[in-house]
Amino acid sequence: MQDKSFTYQAAEQGFTLLELLIVSLLIAISLAMSMPSLRTSIVGDQLATGSRKVISLINSSRSKAIRDHQAQLIFFDSSEQKLWYRQADGTDEDTDETAVKHRSVTLPTGIRIDAIKQANGGIEQDPMKDGLWVSKQGYMDKTIIRLTDNKNKSISLLISPFLLNIKATDGSVNFD
């Protein structure tokens, strides 16, 4: 003879197919409704992507300057919307194609660098043409880089001279 309490208990431990289908349907509906906003916030924000690329390149150049104990220069090509860095004395030992590729970034389509201002820069020095100096200790002049998209929305990157973190702010900022 079978124990009826045992079979009843085993049936109550799992989920029914109907319960699983209803939960799956609710998850699918909520995902379908949230996808457009999720896509625009993650993929569609080219301005944030461009600022992350610039921050990454600057941090990489500072790290290389500290590691190799060699000053670096960061350059910007406005026609190709490309940034790169190299040793300040022009004698880069890494001529390997992959190493050169890691020292440059191309801004996303529709993003441009509007201005690069340095707090200590004089009229005779233009950071857009002459580049940004990174000392062999990783120090830089206090600098603001403003990136703008096609809708005239902008992000300003404030580079501190001695701190390795870079502050990103919506809109345009000036030196304090």
TORPAVO-360777 format. One record per residue: residue in one letter; x, y, z of N, C-alpha, C in turn; residue number from 0. Coordinates in Angstrom, 2 decimals. Layout:
! residues N
NODE type    n.c1    n.c2    n.c3   ca.c1   ca.c2   ca.c3    c.c1    c.c2    c.c3 seq
NODE    A       X       Y       Z       X       Y       Z       X       Y       Z NUM
...
//
This chain:
! residues 176
NODE type    n.c1    n.c2    n.c3   ca.c1   ca.c2   ca.c3    c.c1    c.c2    c.c3 seq
NODE    M    0.82   -1.18    0.00    0.00    0.00    0.00    0.87    1.25    0.00   0
NODE    Q    0.42    2.25   -0.72    1.18    3.49   -0.78    0.69    4.46    0.27   1
NODE    D    1.67    5.25    0.75    1.32    6.27    1.74    0.86    7.52    0.99   2
NODE    K   -0.40    7.91    1.17   -0.96    9.05    0.44   -0.33   10.37    0.87   3
NODE    S    0.10   10.51    2.10    0.71   11.75    2.56    2.07   11.98    1.89   4
NODE    F    2.77   10.91    1.58    4.08   11.02    0.92    3.92   11.51   -0.52   5
NODE    T    3.03   10.98   -1.27    2.82   11.39   -2.66    2.27   12.81   -2.72   6
NODE    Y    1.43   13.18   -1.82    0.89   14.54   -1.80    2.00   15.55   -1.49   7
NODE    Q    2.89   15.23   -0.58    4.00   16.10   -0.20    4.97   16.29   -1.37   8
NODE    A    5.26   15.27   -2.12    6.17   15.34   -3.26    5.60   16.24   -4.35   9
NODE    A    4.31   16.21   -4.57    3.67   17.04   -5.59    3.68   18.50   -5.21  10
NODE    E    3.71   18.85   -3.96    3.67   20.23   -3.50    5.05   20.89   -3.51  11
NODE    Q    6.13   20.18   -3.72    7.47   20.75   -3.65    7.86   21.55   -4.89  12
NODE    G    7.35   21.26   -6.05    7.76   21.91   -7.29    6.75   22.95   -7.75  13
NODE    F    7.06   23.58   -8.92    6.15   24.55   -9.52    5.39   23.87  -10.64  14
NODE    T    4.20   24.33  -10.87    3.44   23.79  -12.00    3.89   24.48  -13.27  15
NODE    L    3.58   23.85  -14.39    3.95   24.41  -15.68    3.25   25.75  -15.90  16
NODE    L    2.04   25.87  -15.45    1.30   27.12  -15.58    1.97   28.26  -14.81  17
NODE    E    2.43   27.99  -13.60    3.12   29.01  -12.80    4.41   29.47  -13.49  18
NODE    L    5.16   28.52  -14.02    6.40   28.86  -14.73    6.13   29.69  -15.98  19
NODE    L    5.09   29.36  -16.72    4.74   30.12  -17.92    4.31   31.54  -17.58  20
NODE    I    3.54   31.71  -16.52    3.08   33.05  -16.12    4.26   33.91  -15.68  21
NODE    V    5.17   33.36  -14.90    6.34   34.12  -14.45    7.23   34.47  -15.64  22
NODE    S    7.42   33.54  -16.56    8.22   33.82  -17.77    7.58   34.91  -18.61  23
NODE    L    6.27   34.88  -18.73    5.55   35.90  -19.49    5.71   37.27  -18.85  24
NODE    L    5.61   37.35  -17.52    5.78   38.63  -16.82    7.20   39.17  -16.98  25
NODE    I    8.18   38.31  -16.92    9.57   38.74  -17.11    9.77   39.25  -18.54  26
NODE    A    9.21   38.54  -19.52    9.34   38.96  -20.92    8.69   40.31  -21.16  27
NODE    I    7.52   40.53  -20.57    6.82   41.81  -20.75    7.61   42.95  -20.11  28
NODE    S    8.11   42.75  -18.90    8.88   43.82  -18.24   10.19   44.10  -18.97  29
NODE    L   10.81   43.07  -19.51   12.04   43.28  -20.29   11.76   44.04  -21.57  30
NODE    A   10.66   43.69  -22.25   10.30   44.37  -23.49   10.00   45.85  -23.25  31
NODE    M    9.42   46.17  -22.11    9.10   47.57  -21.83   10.32   48.37  -21.40  32
NODE    S   11.31   47.72  -20.81   12.49   48.45  -20.33   13.62   48.51  -21.35  33
NODE    M   13.58   47.71  -22.40   14.67   47.67  -23.38   14.96   49.01  -24.06  34
NODE    P   13.97   49.76  -24.54   14.31   51.03  -25.21   15.06   52.00  -24.31  35
NODE    S   14.62   52.15  -23.08   15.32   53.08  -22.19   16.68   52.54  -21.79  36
NODE    L   16.79   51.25  -21.63   18.07   50.63  -21.30   19.06   50.79  -22.45  37
NODE    R   18.59   50.63  -23.68   19.44   50.76  -24.85   19.97   52.18  -25.01  38
NODE    T   19.13   53.17  -24.81   19.59   54.54  -24.96   20.55   54.94  -23.85  39
NODE    S   20.36   54.40  -22.67   21.26   54.78  -21.58   22.61   54.08  -21.68  40
NODE    I   22.65   52.87  -22.20   23.92   52.15  -22.27   24.61   52.35  -23.61  41
NODE    V   23.91   52.10  -24.69   24.53   52.12  -26.01   24.45   53.51  -26.65  42
NODE    G   23.33   54.19  -26.48   23.07   55.41  -27.21   23.82   56.64  -26.74  43
NODE    D   24.40   56.63  -25.56   25.05   57.82  -25.04   26.50   57.89  -25.51  44
NODE    Q   26.68   58.37  -26.72   28.00   58.45  -27.33   28.90   59.46  -26.62  45
NODE    L   28.30   60.49  -26.04   29.09   61.50  -25.33   29.78   60.89  -24.10  46
NODE    A   29.05   60.07  -23.37   29.64   59.40  -22.21   30.71   58.40  -22.66  47
NODE    T   30.47   57.72  -23.77   31.46   56.79  -24.30   32.73   57.53  -24.69  48
NODE    G   32.58   58.67  -25.36   33.74   59.47  -25.75   34.52   59.97  -24.55  49
NODE    S   33.81   60.41  -23.51   34.52   60.91  -22.33   35.25   59.78  -21.61  50
NODE    R   34.65   58.59  -21.57   35.35   57.45  -20.97   36.61   57.09  -21.75  51
NODE    K   36.55   57.19  -23.07   37.73   56.91  -23.89   38.85   57.92  -23.62  52
NODE    V   38.49   59.20  -23.52   39.50   60.24  -23.26   40.10   60.04  -21.87  53
NODE    I   39.26   59.78  -20.88   39.76   59.56  -19.51   40.69   58.35  -19.49  54
NODE    S   40.33   57.30  -20.17   41.15   56.09  -20.21   42.51   56.37  -20.85  55
NODE    L   42.51   57.14  -21.94   43.78   57.47  -22.61   44.67   58.32  -21.71  56
NODE    I   44.10   59.30  -21.05   44.90   60.16  -20.17   45.47   59.35  -19.01  57
NODE    N   44.64   58.50  -18.40   45.13   57.67  -17.31   46.21   56.71  -17.78  58
NODE    S   46.05   56.19  -18.99   47.06   55.29  -19.55   48.39   56.01  -19.78  59
NODE    S   48.32   57.24  -20.29   49.55   58.00  -20.53   50.23   58.37  -19.21  60
NODE    R   49.45   58.70  -18.20   50.03   59.00  -16.88   50.70   57.76  -16.28  61
NODE    S   50.03   56.62  -16.41   50.61   55.38  -15.88   51.89   55.02  -16.61  62
NODE    K   51.91   55.20  -17.92   53.12   54.89  -18.70   54.25   55.84  -18.32  63
NODE    A   53.94   57.11  -18.09   54.97   58.07  -17.69   55.59   57.67  -16.36  64
NODE    I   54.75   57.27  -15.42   55.25   56.86  -14.10   56.04   55.56  -14.21  65
NODE    R   55.50   54.59  -14.95   56.14   53.29  -15.07   57.50   53.37  -15.76  66
NODE    D   57.56   54.12  -16.89   58.80   54.20  -17.67   59.71   55.35  -17.23  67
NODE    H   59.19   56.19  -16.34   59.92   57.38  -15.89   60.34   58.26  -17.08  68
NODE    Q   59.38   58.41  -18.01   59.57   59.22  -19.21   58.36   60.13  -19.39  69
NODE    A   58.60   61.41  -19.66   57.50   62.35  -19.91   56.75   61.94  -21.18  70
NODE    Q   55.45   62.20  -21.18   54.61   61.85  -22.33   53.91   63.11  -22.84  71
NODE    L   53.54   63.08  -24.12   52.73   64.14  -24.71   51.46   63.52  -25.27  72
NODE    I   50.32   64.16  -24.99   49.03   63.72  -25.52   48.65   64.67  -26.64  73
NODE    F   48.37   64.12  -27.83   48.03   64.93  -28.99   46.60   64.66  -29.42  74
NODE    F   46.04   65.63  -30.17   44.68   65.53  -30.67   44.65   65.94  -32.13  75
NODE    D   44.05   65.09  -32.98   43.88   65.39  -34.40   42.40   65.66  -34.64  76
NODE    S   42.06   66.94  -34.90   40.65   67.31  -35.04   40.03   66.78  -36.33  77
NODE    S   40.82   66.56  -37.37   40.24   66.06  -38.61   39.81   64.60  -38.49  78
NODE    E   40.56   63.80  -37.74   40.22   62.39  -37.56   39.53   62.11  -36.23  79
NODE    Q   39.40   63.14  -35.38   38.82   62.99  -34.05   39.54   61.87  -33.29  80
NODE    K   40.85   61.96  -33.27   41.69   60.93  -32.67   42.64   61.54  -31.66  81
NODE    L   42.85   60.85  -30.55   43.81   61.25  -29.53   44.84   60.13  -29.40  82
NODE    W   46.08   60.51  -29.12   47.13   59.53  -28.90   48.20   60.16  -28.03  83
NODE    Y   49.07   59.32  -27.50   50.19   59.83  -26.72   51.47   59.12  -27.14  84
NODE    R   52.58   59.80  -26.88   53.90   59.24  -27.16   54.89   59.88  -26.20  85
NODE    Q   56.10   59.35  -26.17   57.13   59.93  -25.32   57.43   61.35  -25.78  86
NODE    A   57.70   62.22  -24.82   57.92   63.63  -25.13   59.18   63.84  -25.96  87
NODE    D   60.19   62.99  -25.78   61.42   63.16  -26.57   61.31   62.52  -27.95  88
NODE    G   60.19   61.86  -28.24   59.97   61.31  -29.57   60.65   59.98  -29.83  89
NODE    T   61.22   59.37  -28.81   61.92   58.10  -29.00   61.14   56.97  -28.34  90
NODE    D   59.97   56.68  -28.85   59.18   55.57  -28.32   59.86   54.26  -28.68  91
NODE    E   60.07   53.42  -27.67   60.68   52.12  -27.91   59.65   51.15  -28.48  92
NODE    D   58.39   51.31  -28.07   57.34   50.42  -28.56   56.86   50.88  -29.92  93
NODE    T   57.32   50.23  -30.97   56.84   50.52  -32.32   55.94   49.39  -32.80  94
NODE    D   55.70   48.42  -31.92   54.81   47.32  -32.22   53.42   47.88  -32.52  95
NODE    E   52.77   47.33  -33.54   51.48   47.86  -33.97   50.43   47.79  -32.87  96
NODE    T   50.41   46.73  -32.08   49.43   46.62  -30.99   49.70   47.63  -29.89  97
NODE    A   50.99   47.91  -29.62   51.32   48.90  -28.59   50.89   50.29  -29.04  98
NODE    V   51.12   50.61  -30.30   50.72   51.92  -30.83   49.20   52.04  -30.82  99
NODE    K   48.49   50.95  -31.12   47.03   50.97  -31.12   46.49   51.23  -29.72 100
NODE    H   47.14   50.72  -28.68   46.69   50.94  -27.31   46.97   52.36  -26.84 101
NODE    R   47.82   53.09  -27.54   48.14   54.46  -27.15   47.30   55.48  -27.91 102
NODE    S   46.25   55.04  -28.60   45.41   55.99  -29.33   43.94   55.58  -29.20 103
NODE    V   43.07   56.59  -29.27   41.63   56.36  -29.27   40.99   57.26  -30.33 104
NODE    T   39.92   56.77  -30.91   39.13   57.55  -31.85   37.79   57.83  -31.19 105
NODE    L   37.38   59.08  -31.21   36.11   59.46  -30.59   34.95   58.90  -31.41 106
NODE    P   33.82   58.59  -30.76   32.65   58.10  -31.48   32.14   59.13  -32.48 107
NODE    T   31.43   58.67  -33.47   30.86   59.54  -34.50   29.94   60.57  -33.86 108
NODE    G   30.09   61.82  -34.25   29.25   62.89  -33.73   29.78   63.55  -32.48 109
NODE    I   30.91   63.08  -31.95   31.51   63.67  -30.76   32.77   64.42  -31.17 110
NODE    R   32.93   65.62  -30.63   34.12   66.42  -30.96   34.66   67.07  -29.69 111
NODE    I   35.94   67.38  -29.73   36.55   68.13  -28.63   36.47   69.60  -29.00 112
NODE    D   35.68   70.35  -28.22   35.50   71.77  -28.49   36.67   72.60  -28.01 113
NODE    A   37.15   72.29  -26.83   38.20   73.13  -26.25   39.06   72.32  -25.30 114
NODE    I   40.32   72.71  -25.26   41.25   72.21  -24.26   41.89   73.45  -23.65 115
NODE    K   41.64   73.66  -22.35   42.18   74.84  -21.67   43.08   74.39  -20.53 116
NODE    Q   44.21   75.05  -20.39   45.10   74.78  -19.27   45.18   76.01  -18.39 117
NODE    A   45.22   75.79  -17.08   45.26   76.90  -16.13   46.56   77.68  -16.24 118
NODE    N   47.66   77.00  -16.48   48.97   77.66  -16.54   49.44   77.93  -17.95 119
NODE    G   48.67   77.56  -18.94   49.09   77.73  -20.33   49.05   79.18  -20.76 120
NODE    G   50.06   79.60  -21.44   50.10   80.96  -21.95   49.51   81.05  -23.34 121
NODE    I   49.52   82.24  -23.90   48.97   82.45  -25.23   49.81   81.74  -26.29 122
NODE    E   51.13   81.65  -26.07   52.01   81.05  -27.05   51.87   79.53  -27.12 123
NODE    Q   51.26   78.90  -26.11   51.09   77.46  -26.12   49.63   77.11  -26.32 124
NODE    D   49.35   76.36  -27.37   48.00   75.92  -27.67   47.95   74.40  -27.48 125
NODE    P   47.26   73.90  -26.44   47.24   72.45  -26.20   46.60   71.65  -27.33 126
NODE    M   45.74   72.30  -28.13   45.12   71.60  -29.26   46.16   71.27  -30.32 127
NODE    K   47.21   72.10  -30.45   48.26   71.87  -31.45   49.52   71.28  -30.83 128
NODE    D   49.92   71.81  -29.70   51.19   71.44  -29.10   51.11   70.20  -28.21 129
NODE    G   49.92   69.78  -27.84   49.74   68.61  -27.00   49.71   68.95  -25.52 130
NODE    L   49.33   67.96  -24.74   49.28   68.09  -23.28   50.49   67.36  -22.70 131
NODE    W   51.21   68.04  -21.84   52.42   67.50  -21.23   52.08   66.68  -20.00 132
NODE    V   52.64   65.48  -19.92   52.53   64.62  -18.74   53.96   64.40  -18.25 133
NODE    S   54.26   64.84  -17.02   55.62   64.72  -16.50   55.95   63.26  -16.22 134
NODE    K   57.22   62.98  -15.98   57.63   61.60  -15.72   57.11   61.08  -14.38 135
NODE    Q   56.59   61.98  -13.53   55.93   61.56  -12.29   54.42   61.40  -12.48 136
NODE    G   53.91   61.68  -13.69   52.48   61.56  -13.97   51.70   62.82  -13.72 137
NODE    Y   52.39   63.94  -13.43   51.70   65.20  -13.17   51.35   65.90  -14.48 138
NODE    M   50.25   66.66  -14.45   49.81   67.46  -15.59   49.39   68.83  -15.07 139
NODE    D   49.39   69.82  -15.96   48.80   71.10  -15.60   47.30   70.90  -15.41 140
NODE    K   46.71   71.76  -14.60   45.26   71.72  -14.42   44.63   72.02  -15.79 141
NODE    T   43.82   71.08  -16.27   43.31   71.15  -17.64   41.83   70.84  -17.67 142
NODE    I   41.12   71.52  -18.58   39.72   71.23  -18.85   39.60   70.83  -20.32 143
NODE    I   38.99   69.68  -20.56   38.71   69.22  -21.92   37.19   69.16  -22.06 144
NODE    R   36.66   69.88  -23.05   35.20   69.90  -23.25   34.85   69.12  -24.51 145
NODE    L   34.05   68.08  -24.34   33.54   67.27  -25.44   32.09   67.65  -25.71 146
NODE    T   31.71   67.74  -26.98   30.36   68.13  -27.36   29.84   67.18  -28.43 147
NODE    D   28.53   66.91  -28.39   27.94   66.07  -29.42   27.19   66.93  -30.44 148
NODE    N   26.52   66.28  -31.38   25.81   67.01  -32.43   24.61   67.81  -31.92 149
NODE    K   24.10   67.45  -30.74   22.96   68.16  -30.16   23.41   69.28  -29.23 150
NODE    N   24.70   69.63  -29.27   25.34   70.66  -28.43   25.26   70.35  -26.93 151
NODE    K   25.10   69.09  -26.59   25.22   68.66  -25.20   26.71   68.45  -24.95 152
NODE    S   27.19   68.89  -23.79   28.63   68.80  -23.56   28.96   68.21  -22.20 153
NODE    I   30.16   67.64  -22.13   30.74   67.13  -20.89   32.12   67.75  -20.76 154
NODE    S   32.43   68.28  -19.58   33.76   68.84  -19.33   34.52   67.89  -18.42 155
NODE    L   35.76   67.63  -18.79   36.64   66.77  -18.00   37.66   67.67  -17.32 156
NODE    L   37.68   67.66  -16.00   38.61   68.48  -15.22   39.74   67.58  -14.72 157
NODE    I   40.95   67.85  -15.22   42.12   67.06  -14.87   42.88   67.79  -13.78 158
NODE    S   43.07   67.13  -12.66   43.82   67.70  -11.54   45.31   67.49  -11.76 159
NODE    P   46.13   68.43  -11.34   47.58   68.30  -11.58   48.21   67.10  -10.88 160
NODE    F   47.84   66.84   -9.64   48.53   65.82   -8.87   47.69   64.58   -8.61 161
NODE    L   46.38   64.68   -8.76   45.50   63.54   -8.51   45.28   62.78   -9.82 162
NODE    L   45.22   61.47   -9.74   45.03   60.68  -10.94   43.57   60.59  -11.37 163
NODE    N   42.64   60.99  -10.50   41.24   60.92  -10.90   40.88   62.15  -11.74 164
NODE    I   39.95   61.95  -12.66   39.50   63.01  -13.56   38.00   63.19  -13.31 165
NODE    K   37.60   64.43  -13.08   36.21   64.73  -12.75   35.46   65.08  -14.04 166
NODE    A   34.36   64.39  -14.29   33.51   64.66  -15.46   32.26   65.40  -14.99 167
NODE    T   31.95   66.52  -15.67   30.81   67.35  -15.30   30.00   67.67  -16.54 168
NODE    D   28.68   67.59  -16.42   27.81   67.99  -17.55   27.95   69.48  -17.79 169
NODE    G   27.97   69.87  -19.03   28.04   71.28  -19.39   29.47   71.80  -19.41 170
NODE    S   29.58   73.11  -19.40   30.86   73.77  -19.49   31.28   74.25  -18.10 171
NODE    V   32.58   74.12  -17.79   33.10   74.60  -16.51   34.32   75.47  -16.77 172
NODE    N   34.65   76.28  -15.77   35.85   77.11  -15.82   36.71   76.80  -14.62 173
NODE    F   37.91   77.33  -14.62   38.81   77.13  -13.50   38.30   77.91  -12.30 174
NODE    D   38.46   77.34  -11.11   38.03   78.01   -9.88   39.03   79.07   -9.48 175
//
